[in-house]
């Protein structure tokens, strides 16, 4: 009787200015997986990195053919790069993690043991303490509060990339095909049995994410996941109309009952400015949603693979329309 083959873990990560971290990331992650008597494959997705990250991965591949490089044709963004890796992953389990070592590769053991012990479909990390500068911590806190308030589903606070998932959970994630991805929300939309695990994340001073890129990513995440801002705008608009009606009635009563007339142009200027600002803001938010609809109906691909070390059959199945397997 043949012995059962050990399960395989697909490690999925994206590359952008990541060359200094690749070797250490690979060695530490491999050691963590092998400590659980598991097989592995590594899928590095080169997201148009301007440094020699791809060359570093190919050097690793010369010593271990279970290391794979997926090179995208340009920078498509981390969310799409990770989705490309997920669709190409073939393991029984998938471990998603950022390559820059801010999140510890050794946390795989904690996440995997949590998943198997509780018979979960996903175990993911959340920060036990937010690191970084005061501004970064403050703005990050605001973003997570907004996501929780505006989303139709609960979004875990301080969610990390580190996540171990079963095959059926991964297939479900890959069935999402919207143009504007926010995987932090998609992971929760999928459902199934999930559990958060508190992990420690370090903070490096240098980062490829500028304040502008973080702000754009935050706006994109909020508008990609929820239409709640539209309902809030309707409520604000209705409240302004009611307040204007009340103010108008008071002015009329003041004039007719007491003979007091409101004079001067200050009130008119303030009111016009407030109303104009609200209209511009409302049009801007609505414009974001219309723009997303415009891009979605174009049916542009989420990513384009330039080259791959995976077999042609695996690549073709990953680029085809994803199918949610029966569970």
N, C-alpha and C positions, 0 to 999 in steps of 0.2 A: 504494500500500500504506500502510495507516494505521500511524503510529508507535505503539509500545507505550506504554501509559499508565504513569506512574511508580507504584510501590507506595504504599500508604497506611498510615500509622501511626496507630493509635488510642491516645491518651494517656488513661489512666484514673487518677483520683485521687479521694479523698474529702475532704469539707469539714467541719470542726468548729472553730469559732473561728479560721477561716483567712483572714478578710478582708484582713489586712495583707499577705499573701503572694501573693495571686492574680495581680495584674497582673505583678509581676516574674517569677513562676513561668511565666506564659503566654509572656511575651516571650522569656525565656531558653530555654524548651523549644522553642518554635517555631523560634527561630534554629538550635538544634542539629539539629532534624529537617530543616530546609530546607538545611542545609549538606551533607546527604547526598542532596540532589535527590529528596526524598520528599514526597508529599502528607500531609496530617494531618487529624485530627479530635480535638477535646478533649471528654472526657466527665467533667464535674465532678458528683460525687454528693454532694448536700447531706444529710448524715447528721443531720438535726435540729439544725443549728447555730443557737445562740441569737443570733449576731451577724448582720451584713448580708452574709454571704458570698454568698448567693444573688443578692442585688441586684448585687454586684460582677461576678458571672459574666454576668448579663443585660446589664450595661453593655458587657462585652466582646462579647457576641453581637450587639449593635447594629452593631459594626464588622466582625465576622467570623462568618458564619453557620455556620462549621464548629466553632464552640464550642457545646456542648450542656450543659444543666443537667438533672440528674435529681434531683428533690426527693423524698426519702423522707418518709413521714407522721410519723415521729418518729425519735429516736436509736436505731438498730438495732445500732450498733457498727461499727468500722472494717472488720472482716473481711466482714461482710454487705454493707456499702456497696461495698467493692471488688468483691465477687462480682456485685452488681447492675450495676456498670459493665462488668465483663467480659462479662456476658451481653448487654449492649447494644452492645458494641464491634463495629464492622463492618470494621475495617482488615485488611490482609494481615498486619500485625504489630501487636502490642499492647505498649505501654510503660506499665508500672505504676510509680508513684513517689509518694512522700509530698509533699504540697503545701507543707510548711512550710520548704522550702529547706535543711533539715539535710542532705539528700542533693542533690547538685549536678545540675541538669537537663542540664548539658553532658556528664554521664557517659553519656547516651544514645549518643553517638558511639562511645565505647569499647565499650559493650555490643553495639551493632548491628554494628560491624565485627567483633567477636569471633564473633558469631552467624553472619554471612555467610561469614567467612573459614574457619571450621571446620565449616560446614554443620550447625549445631546447630538444635535446636528451642527452646532457651531459654538465655539468658545472664543471670546474676544477680549482684548485687553482694554482697560480704562486706566487713565493716570491716577495714581493715588495722591499725587501732589503735582500741581502745575509749576514747571520751572520756567526760567527765562527772565527777561527784564519786566519791570512793573507794567510798562505799556503793553508788552506782548501778553502778559497774564490777564490784564484788564480787558483788552480787546477780545482775547480768546473767550473770556467769560461772557462778554456781551453776546458774541456770536452764538455760543451754545444756548444761552437763555432765549435768544430770538428763535433759534431752530426749534426749541422745545415749545415755545409759545405759538409759533406759526405753523408747525407741522401737524398733519392730521394723524400722525403716529408718534409714539414716544421715541425721541432720539437720545441715546445714552450720552451723558455729559462726559467730556474729555475722552472720547473714543479714540483708540489708537488703531494703526494699521494692522498690528499683530493679531492674527486670527487663524484658527484652525477650523476647517470645515470638512464635512463629509462629502462624498461624491454627489449624492442627491441634492444637497444644499447648493453645491457649486453649480450643478446643472440648472437649478432654479434661478440662481443669480445671472447665469449666462443667457437666460431667456429674455432678459430685459434688453431692449434695443433702442431706447430713446437717445436722441442726439446729444442732449446735455445730461451728462451723468453726474450724480452725486452718490457714490457707492456707500457712503455712510448711511444714507437714507435707504438705498436699495437693499442693503443687508438687513434692515429692519422690515422692509416691505415684504421680503421673502417669507418671513414667519418661521415656522418650525420651532423646535426647542433650542433656545440659545441661553447662554449665561455669560455675564460679565465677570472678569477676573481683574483685580487690582494689580497693576504692574508699575514698575518704576521706569520713567523715561528721562534720560539725560538731555542736556541742552548744549549744543555746540554754537559758538558765536557766529560762525559763517554759515550762510544759507543762501540757496538760489531763489528763495521766495522773498521778494521785496514786499514792502508794505502795500504797494499798488496791486501786486499779484495776489496777495492775501485778501485784499478788499474785493477785488473782482471775483475771486473764488468764493468768497462768502456770499456775495450777492447772487452769483450763479447757483450756488447750492440752495439758497432759500427759494428762489424763483423756480428752480427745477423740480423741487419736491412738493411744493404746496401752492395752492391758489388762495390761501388765507389772506394775504395782503389785499386782494381785491375786495373781500368782504369787509376788512377793516376800513378800506377807503370809502366804501358805500356807507358805513356807519359814521365815519367822520363827516362825509358830505351831508348826510341827513341831520347830524347834530348841528352843523353850521347853519343849515336852513332853519332849523327850529330856533336856534339862538338869534338869527337875524329877524325872524318873525316876532319873537319876544321883544327884542330891542326896538323894532318898529312900533309895536303896540305901546311900549312905554313912552316913546317919543311923542306919539299922537296924544296919549293921555296927558303927558306933561304940558303939551301945547294947548290942548282944549280945556283941561281942568285948571291949570295953574298959570297959563299964559306965558310959559317959559319956552323960548325957542333956543335950540342948539345952534350956535354960530361957529364960524371958522371952518377952515378946510383940513385941519389936522385929522379929524375923525374920518373924513372921506379918503385921505391919502392912506392912512393906516388900514382901513377896511379894504381898499382896492389892492393894496400890496399883499395883504393876507390872502385875499381871494385869488389873486393872480399867482401867488406862490403855490397855493394849494392845487390850482388847475395844472400848473406846470409839473408839479410833483406827481399828480395823478396820471397825467399823460405819459410821463416818463416810465412809471411802473407798468402801465398798460402796454406801452411800447415794447417793454422787455418781453412780456408774454406774447405779443404779436410777432416779435422777432423770433422767438423760439418756435412758434408755429410755422413761420416762414422757413426756418432752417430744417425743421422736422419733415415737412412735406417734400423737401428736395431729396430725401432719402440718401444723403451722403453717407459713405461708409464711416464707421467709427474710427477705423484705422486702416492703413495700408502696409502690408508686410513687404519689405524690400528683399529680405533674404532670411532663411531659417535653416537651422541644423536638424530640424525634425524631418521625418519622412514626409513625402509629398501627400500621402493619404491623410495623415494627421492634420497637415496644414489645410488641405481642402475641406475637411470636415469642420475645422474651426472657423473658416471664413464663410461657410455656408450658413443659411438661416438656422439659428439655434433652435433645438426642439426640447421642450420640457418633458423629461422622461416620466412615465407613470410611477407614482410612489404609493 
